[in-house]
Amino acid sequence: TLLVTFSSCRHHLPPILETFKLWSYFLIEVQPGPVLTFQESSAGLKRRKRSWVIPPLNVPENQRGQFPKEIAVIKSDYVKETKMIYSIKGEGEDQTPVGVFTINKNNGSLYVTKPLDRETKDKYVFKCHAVSADGEVEEKPMEIIIYVIDANDNKPIFTQNPFLGSVPEASPREFEFMIANATDADDPNTDNADVRYSIISQDPPQPDPHMFIINSITGGIRVNSDGLDRENYPEYTLLIQAADMMGNGLVSTGTAVITVTDSNDHAPQFEKKSYTASVPENKVGAVVVKLPVTDGDEPQSPAWMAKFRIISGNNGGFFISTGPNKQEGIITTVKPLDFEQNNKYTLLVIAENEVPFANPLQTSTATVIVNVQDVNEAPVFDPVEQIISKPEDLEVGTELTVYTATDPDTARAQTVTYRISSEDPAGWVSVDRDTGLIRVKSPMDRESPFVKDGKYKVLILAVDNVPATGTGTLVIELEDVNDNAPVIEEREITVCNKDSVPVLLSELVQVQFIHASLKL
C-alpha cells in the first residue's frame, strides 16, 4: 500500500477528500492498481509489478508565511524493506518555471518553495521517482498534478471607461440600449470571478433619480422610468459598480455617459390659429399667405422639419408647400380664382413633421380665410371666333351678323361698346358701337388678295368702362358669284391664207370662242 499524506486546505479539496471533511493533517490510503510480483532480488526483496494511483493536489495561490511549505508526503511501501530515495522531474522543478517545488529525498515530503499565482500558471505536472538506496528497487514514475487554487486577488476591471451610449427620448420602460461590462482575472468557475453590477448614482437626478436600471448579471442598461426629455436633460452620467463574489467581493467603479437623442415628441405649432389673406382673381402662382410654426425638437432634424396639408376648403385652386427654412407653410394659387363665382375661401391647414410622431400627439391646425379681390376683366366674345357664309356681291349696308361680348364683372355696372380693329385690311365691314351689329361697309370681292382660301377675317373689339378690351374674330366665308366676264388672253391671232396651220387658243377662249375677234 502507498501512503500519501496531504496538508490541510480549507478550499477546493480533491473529491476524494471531501468525504472526510478533515481540516488537519490526514492520511489517505490509496488502493494500488494491478499488483505485479517482482522477482526476488539478491537482498531477498521481491520485485512486484505495481502502479501508483494518486488524486491531483490542490495548492492555494498567494499563501503567506514561511517557505518552503509542505504540501504532501509520498512514501513507497518498499520503505518497510529498504531505504528509498525520492526525486521529482518536470514543471516547477527542472522545467520552467524552475524551483517552484522540491522533495525531501529521504522521507518523500513534497514542498512548494514560494507563493503561487494562478493567473500566471494554474497547473503543474511532474513525475515523482522512488528508487532504493542500493538501486535494486525502482518504482514506476508517478505523475503528480498540482492545481493552483484561486484566491480572490483580482478585482473586476471595466472593459472601457467611460462607456458611451445613447437612448431615444421616447424610449419605453425596459428598453435596453447599452451594456457596461467588466472582466475578472480570477478563476471563471468560482465566485471570485462572478461579477455583479449596480448603479451607484445618476447625474442629473431629474426628473427621476432612477431613470435607468442595470442588469446585475449582464450589465445591460435599461430605461426604468418615463420622462426622458432631450430638450431639458440631454445627457446623463451614471456611476456604475462592479463587484465580484456575486456582488460581495472586490469592487471597481466606472462611468456610463448616456446621450438622450431626439425623438419626435413635439408637434409643430402654428404661431397663430387664424389668418386672413387677399389674392387677386385670375392670378396663378400668387403667394396667398405664409404660416410660421415652432417645434421643440432638435433643429434641422426630421423630427423638427415641418410639412403641411390643406385638409378642408380647397377646391383645387390652392397648394401649400414648406418654405426653405422648414418652419413655415406657403400657400399659393395653382389655378385662376374667379371672384364672380366665389369671392371667399376658408382653408383648414394642419402641420406635421417629416417623420411620424414617436407617441400620439395633438396636432396643430390653422384657419386661413382667403378673400378673392375683384379685377376688371375684359369682355368675352362667345364664340371667340364666329364663322358666317355670305355671297360676295352683297350690297353696301347689308347686315351680316350680330357679334356681341359679355362682361364677366357681374358685380360692376359695365357698358360694352364695339369697334373694328385695324385688322380689317380691306375695310369691308362696320360694327354698331352699341349693339355689335355688323354690316357691309364696302363691296366685297372673293377674288381679292385679302381673301385667303375663300375666307376674310376681321378682328372685332369689345371695350368696357375701365377700359378693358376683349377681342373676337369674325370669319366671313365668301360665296362666289359670276361677277367676272371671260377674258381672252390672246388678244390678236395671225393665220396665213396659204398652207395655214391650226392655232391653239387658250382653254378659256376655246370655251367661249364666239366672243373672240379673229383677224385673218
Secondary structure, 3 states (H helix, E strand, C coil): CEEEEECCCCCCCCHHHHCCCCCCCEEEEECCCCCCEEEECCCCCEEECCCCCCCCEEEECCCCCCCCEEEEEECCHHHHCCCEEEEEEEECCCECCCCCEEECCCCCEEEECCCCCCCCCCEEEEEEEEEECCCCCECCCEEEEEEEECCCCCCCEECCCCEEEEEECCCCCCCEEEECCEECCCCCCCHHHCCEEEEEEEECCCCCCCCEEECCCCCEEEECCCCCCCCCCCEEEEEEEEEHHHHCCCEEEEEEEEEEECCCCCCCEECCCEEEEEEECCCCCCEEEEEEEECCCCCCCCCCCEEEEEEECCCCCEEEEECCCCCEEEEEECCCCCCCCCCEEEEEEEEEECCCCCCCCCCEEEEEEEEEECCCCCCEECCCEEEEEEECCCCCCCEEEECCEECCCCCCCCCCEEEECCCCCCCCEEECCCCCEEEECCCCCCCCCCCECCEEEEEEEEECCCCCEEEEEEEEEEECCCCCCCCCCCCCCECCCCCCCCCCCCHHHHHCHHHCCCEC
